[in-house]
Amino acid sequence: MTIFRADKKFERFEDVTPALLKKESVKLLLCDLDNTLRLHSEKEPADELADWIEDCKKTGVQIVIISNNGRKKMMQKFCEPIGVPCVWWAKKPLSKKLTEAMDKYKIPPEHTVMLGDKWSTDVLAARFAKVRAWQVEHRRSVV
């Protein structure tokens, strides 16, 4: 295993199903936002994202968005309607915000996953926090 390689790779976030989360004993799913759960240009959550979050929550998984995006009001406006806490300006690959989320929800690393699109921020932050790293393809608009 290399620190730069994700433990699992997916085409898109919707491929991380509630059944998979349950099978993998995931209790805390830390998600990158830009180009992982949304296009950088999207101002509000897509219906697919809201549905996916709701389905994951039904299985008892806590989701927290941890982003390097520094626009606090935009982040709050995006995350509030889908009922997901968000952390902005996380400074990934530093792992401090990932560790703080685990502490806040009292969920140990073995039950935590970081889902993101970049090895240079998301995967490395997961490695430094000693949690599993799952990677999705960089989100692109559908033409």
Salt bridges, closest charged atoms under 4 A:
ASP7 OD2 - ARG127 NH1 3.10
GLU14 OE1 - ARG12 NE 3.35
GLU14 OE2 - ARG139 NH2 3.41
ASP15 OD1 - ARG12 NE 3.84
GLU24 OE2 - LYS8 NZ 3.48
GLU24 OE1 - ARG132 NH1 3.21
ASP32 OD1 - LYS92 NZ 2.97
ASP34 OD1 - ARG38 NH2 2.57
ASP34 OD2 - HIS40 ND1 3.21
GLU100 OE2 - LYS96 NZ 3.88
GLU100 OE1 - LYS97 NZ 3.53
ASP117 OD2 - HIS138 ND1 2.78
ASP122 OD1 - LYS92 NZ 2.66
